[in-house]
């Protein structure tokens, strides 16, 4: 089993993806949902995410960051 990705690595991966693909950076820069105030990064990592796919919403309250 591999070690989970760190918060810093997750955010770096998300910033890199957005820069390389020209995507807007939708997710909160600190990883705390604008709506429910929950920390989304641990939940995303728990689901197997590593920040290399675009985060467009909260996995906790399902709030969309791109509407």
DSSP file (Angstrom, degrees, kcal/mol; ACC not computed):
  #  RESIDUE AA STRUCTURE BP1 BP2  ACC     N-H-->O    O-->H-N    N-H-->O    O-->H-N    TCO  KAPPA ALPHA  PHI   PSI    X-CA   Y-CA   Z-CA
    1    1 A X              0   0    0      0, 0.0     2,-0.2     0, 0.0     0, 0.0   0.000 360.0 360.0 360.0 136.1    0.0    0.0    0.0
    2    2 A X        -     0   0    0      1,-0.1     2,-0.1     3,-0.0     3,-0.1  -0.527 360.0-100.2 -88.6 156.0    1.3    3.4   -0.9
    3    3 A X        -     0   0    0     -2,-0.2    -1,-0.1     1,-0.1     3,-0.1  -0.474  45.4-104.1 -69.9 142.8    1.4    6.4    1.4
    4    4 A X        -     0   0    0     -2,-0.1    -1,-0.1     1,-0.1     2,-0.1  -0.333  42.1 -97.1 -66.0 152.7   -1.4    8.9    0.8
    5    5 A X        -     0   0    0     44,-0.2    -1,-0.1     1,-0.1     2,-0.1  -0.385  41.6-114.4 -68.2 145.6   -0.6   12.1   -1.0
    6    6 A X     >  -     0   0    0      1,-0.1     4,-2.6    -3,-0.1     5,-0.2  -0.368  21.0-112.4 -78.9 162.0    0.1   15.1    1.2
    7    7 A X  H  > S+     0   0    0      1,-0.2     4,-2.5     2,-0.2     5,-0.2   0.912 119.2  50.8 -57.1 -45.8   -2.1   18.2    1.3
    8    8 A X  H  > S+     0   0    0      1,-0.2     4,-2.6     2,-0.2    -1,-0.2   0.922 110.8  47.8 -61.5 -45.6    0.8   20.2   -0.3
    9    9 A X  H  > S+     0   0    0      2,-0.2     4,-2.8     1,-0.2    -1,-0.2   0.907 110.4  52.7 -62.4 -41.9    1.3   17.7   -3.1
   10   10 A X  H  X S+     0   0    0     -4,-2.6     4,-2.2     1,-0.2    -2,-0.2   0.948 112.6  43.7 -58.8 -50.2   -2.4   17.6   -3.8
   11   11 A X  H  X S+     0   0    0     -4,-2.5     4,-2.5     1,-0.2    -1,-0.2   0.890 113.2  51.6 -64.8 -39.7   -2.6   21.4   -4.1
   12   12 A X  H  X S+     0   0    0     -4,-2.6     4,-2.6    -5,-0.2    -1,-0.2   0.919 110.3  49.5 -61.5 -43.9    0.5   21.5   -6.2
   13   13 A X  H  X S+     0   0    0     -4,-2.8     4,-2.6     2,-0.2    -2,-0.2   0.904 111.4  49.1 -61.6 -41.4   -0.9   18.8   -8.5
   14   14 A X  H  X S+     0   0    0     -4,-2.2     4,-2.3     2,-0.2    -2,-0.2   0.917 112.5  47.0 -66.2 -43.2   -4.1   20.8   -8.9
   15   15 A X  H  X S+     0   0    0     -4,-2.5     4,-2.4     2,-0.2    -2,-0.2   0.911 113.1  49.7 -63.4 -42.6   -2.3   24.0   -9.6
   16   16 A X  H  X S+     0   0    0     -4,-2.6     4,-3.0     2,-0.2     5,-0.3   0.931 110.4  50.1 -62.3 -46.9   -0.1   22.3  -12.2
   17   17 A X  H  X S+     0   0    0     -4,-2.6     4,-2.5    34,-0.3     6,-0.4   0.939 112.6  46.8 -56.3 -49.3   -3.0   20.6  -13.9
   18   18 A X  H  X>S+     0   0    0     -4,-2.3     4,-1.3     1,-0.2     5,-1.3   0.897 114.6  46.7 -63.6 -40.9   -4.9   23.9  -14.2
   19   19 A X  H  <5S+     0   0    0     -4,-2.4    -2,-0.2     3,-0.2    -1,-0.2   0.944 115.4  44.8 -65.6 -48.4   -1.8   25.8  -15.5
   20   20 A X  H  <5S+     0   0    0     -4,-3.0    -2,-0.2     1,-0.2    -1,-0.2   0.870 122.9  35.7 -65.5 -38.0   -0.9   23.1  -18.1
   21   21 A X  H  <5S-     0   0    0     -4,-2.5    -1,-0.2    -5,-0.3    -2,-0.2   0.546 106.6-119.9 -94.4  -8.8   -4.4   22.7  -19.4
   22   22 A X  T  <5 +     0   0    0     -4,-1.3     2,-0.2    -5,-0.2    -3,-0.2   0.756  60.8 151.5  74.7  24.1   -5.5   26.3  -19.0
   23   23 A X      < -     0   0    0     -5,-1.3    -1,-0.2    -6,-0.4     2,-0.2  -0.551  50.4-109.3 -84.2 150.9   -8.3   25.4  -16.6
   24   24 A X        -     0   0    0     -2,-0.2     2,-1.1     1,-0.1    -1,-0.1  -0.524  31.1-115.4 -71.8 150.2   -9.6   27.7  -14.0
   25   25 A X        +     0   0    0      1,-0.2     4,-0.1    -2,-0.2    -1,-0.1  -0.763  44.3 169.8 -88.2  97.9   -8.7   26.8  -10.4
   26   26 A X        +     0   0    0     -2,-1.1    -1,-0.2    29,-0.3    30,-0.1   0.880  44.2  83.5 -80.7 -41.1  -12.2   26.1   -9.0
   27   27 A X  S    S-     0   0    0     28,-0.6     2,-0.1     1,-0.1     6,-0.0  -0.194  95.1 -87.3 -68.1 156.6  -11.5   24.5   -5.7
   28   28 A X    >   -     0   0    0      1,-0.1     3,-1.5     2,-0.1    -1,-0.1  -0.408  34.0-130.8 -61.2 135.3  -10.8   26.6   -2.6
   29   29 A X  T 3  S+     0   0    0      1,-0.3    -1,-0.1     2,-0.1    -2,-0.1   0.738 107.7  45.1 -62.2 -24.3   -7.1   27.4   -2.4
   30   30 A X  T 3  S-     0   0    0      2,-0.2    -1,-0.3   -19,-0.0     3,-0.1   0.452 113.4-115.8 -98.1  -1.9   -6.9   26.3    1.3
   31   31 A X  S <  S+     0   0    0     -3,-1.5     9,-2.8     1,-0.2    10,-0.7   0.546  76.8 123.4  82.1   6.9   -8.9   23.1    0.7
   32   32 A X  B     -A   39   0A   0      7,-0.2     7,-0.2     8,-0.1    -1,-0.2  -0.908  68.3-112.2-106.5 123.0  -11.8   24.2    2.9
   33   33 A X     >  -     0   0    0      5,-3.0     4,-0.9    -2,-0.6    -6,-0.0  -0.185  12.4-139.2 -56.8 137.0  -15.2   24.3    1.2
   34   34 A X  T  4 S+     0   0    0      2,-0.1    -1,-0.1     1,-0.1    -7,-0.0   0.817  99.3  35.1 -63.0 -32.1  -16.7   27.8    0.7
   35   35 A X  T  4 S+     0   0    0      3,-0.1    -1,-0.1     1,-0.1    -2,-0.0   0.944 130.4  21.6 -92.3 -57.8  -20.2   26.5    1.7
   36   36 A X  T  4 S-     0   0    0      2,-0.1    -2,-0.1    27,-0.0     3,-0.1   0.577  89.5-132.2 -93.5  -9.3  -19.9   23.8    4.4
   37   37 A X     <  +     0   0    0     -4,-0.9     2,-0.2     1,-0.2    -3,-0.1   0.642  57.1 143.9  66.8  15.9  -16.5   24.8    5.7
   38   38 A X        -     0   0    0     -6,-0.1    -5,-3.0     1,-0.1     2,-0.8  -0.563  60.3-110.2 -83.7 151.6  -15.3   21.1    5.6
   39   39 A X  B  >  -A   32   0A   0     -7,-0.2     4,-0.6    -2,-0.2    -7,-0.2  -0.729  33.8-173.8 -81.6 110.7  -11.8   20.2    4.6
   40   40 A X  H  >  +     0   0    0     -9,-2.8     4,-2.5    -2,-0.8     5,-0.2   0.743  66.8  74.1 -82.1 -23.9  -12.2   18.5    1.2
   41   41 A X  H  > S+     0   0    0    -10,-0.7     4,-2.8     1,-0.2     5,-0.3   0.925  94.7  49.1 -63.2 -47.5   -8.7   17.3    0.6
   42   42 A X  H  > S+     0   0    0      1,-0.2     4,-2.4     2,-0.2    -1,-0.2   0.906 113.1  49.0 -58.2 -38.1   -8.7   14.4    3.1
   43   43 A X  H  X S+     0   0    0     -4,-0.6     4,-1.5     2,-0.2    -1,-0.2   0.918 112.0  47.9 -66.1 -42.6  -12.0   13.2    1.6
   44   44 A X  H  <>S+     0   0    0     -4,-2.5     5,-2.6     2,-0.2    -2,-0.2   0.917 113.0  47.9 -64.5 -42.5  -10.7   13.4   -2.0
   45   45 A X  H ><5S+     0   0    0     -4,-2.8     3,-1.8     1,-0.2    -1,-0.2   0.896 108.0  55.9 -63.9 -40.1   -7.5   11.5   -1.0
   46   46 A X  H 3<5S+     0   0    0     -4,-2.4    -1,-0.2     1,-0.3    -2,-0.2   0.838 105.4  52.7 -59.0 -34.0   -9.6    8.9    0.7
   47   47 A X  T 3<5S-     0   0    0     -4,-1.5    -1,-0.3    -3,-0.2    -2,-0.2   0.393 128.3 -99.6 -84.3   3.1  -11.5    8.4   -2.6
   48   48 A X  T < 5S+     0   0    0     -3,-1.8    -3,-0.2     1,-0.3    -2,-0.1   0.527  74.5 144.5  93.9   6.5   -8.2    7.9   -4.4
   49   49 A X      < -     0   0    0     -5,-2.6    -1,-0.3    -6,-0.2   -44,-0.2  -0.466  28.0-176.8 -77.7 151.0   -7.8   11.4   -5.8
   50   50 A X        -     0   0    0     -2,-0.1   -37,-0.2   -40,-0.1    -1,-0.1   0.256  54.9 -98.2-129.7   9.5   -4.3   12.9   -6.1
   51   51 A X  S    S+     0   0    0    -38,-0.1   -34,-0.3     2,-0.1     4,-0.1   0.468  96.7 110.8  87.2   1.4   -5.1   16.4   -7.5
   52   52 A X        +     0   0    0      2,-0.1     2,-0.4   -35,-0.1   -42,-0.0   0.359  69.0  62.3 -93.0   6.0   -4.3   15.4  -11.0
   53   53 A X  S    S-     0   0    0      0, 0.0    -2,-0.1     0, 0.0     2,-0.1  -0.975 102.3 -90.8-126.6 147.7   -8.0   15.6  -12.1
   54   54 A X        -     0   0    0     -2,-0.4     2,-0.7     1,-0.1    -2,-0.1  -0.305  32.2-146.4 -64.3 127.1  -10.0   18.8  -12.0
   55   55 A X        +     0   0    0      1,-0.1   -28,-0.6    -4,-0.1   -29,-0.3  -0.846  29.6 161.0 -94.4 117.5  -11.8   19.4   -8.7
   56   56 A X        +     0   0    0     -2,-0.7     9,-3.1     1,-0.1    10,-0.7   0.380  57.7  20.9-118.8   1.1  -15.1   21.3   -9.5
   57   57 A X  B    S-B   64   0B   0      7,-0.3     2,-0.4     8,-0.2     7,-0.2  -0.990  81.9 -85.3-163.1 167.9  -17.1   20.6   -6.4
   58   58 A X     >  -     0   0    0      5,-2.7     4,-1.3    -2,-0.3   -18,-0.0  -0.668  22.0-157.2 -82.5 126.6  -17.2   19.7   -2.7
   59   59 A X  T  4 S+     0   0    0     -2,-0.4    -1,-0.1     2,-0.1   -19,-0.0   0.551  92.5  51.8 -78.1  -5.9  -17.2   15.9   -2.0
   60   60 A X  T  4 S+     0   0    0      3,-0.1    -1,-0.1   -22,-0.1   -21,-0.0   0.897 128.9  10.3 -93.7 -52.6  -18.8   16.6    1.4
   61   61 A X  T  4 S-     0   0    0      2,-0.1    -2,-0.1   -23,-0.1    -1,-0.0   0.430  94.2-123.4-110.2  -1.5  -21.8   18.9    0.6
   62   62 A X     <  +     0   0    0     -4,-1.3     2,-0.2     1,-0.2    -3,-0.1   0.663  51.8 161.5  67.3  19.5  -21.9   18.5   -3.2
   63   63 A X        -     0   0    0      1,-0.1    -5,-2.7     2,-0.0     2,-0.4  -0.520  37.9-127.5 -69.3 135.0  -21.6   22.3   -3.7
   64   64 A X  B     -B   57   0B   0     -7,-0.2     3,-0.4    -2,-0.2    -7,-0.3  -0.731  17.1-166.2 -87.4 130.8  -20.5   23.1   -7.2
   65   65 A X  S    S+     0   0    0     -9,-3.1    -8,-0.2    -2,-0.4    -1,-0.1   0.473  84.0  55.5 -90.0  -3.6  -17.5   25.5   -7.4
   66   66 A X              0   0    0    -10,-0.7    -1,-0.2     1,-0.1    -9,-0.1   0.261 360.0 360.0-117.6  13.1  -18.0   26.2  -11.1
   67   67 A X              0   0    0     -3,-0.4    -1,-0.1     0, 0.0    -2,-0.1   0.457 360.0 360.0 -94.3 360.0  -21.6   27.4  -11.4
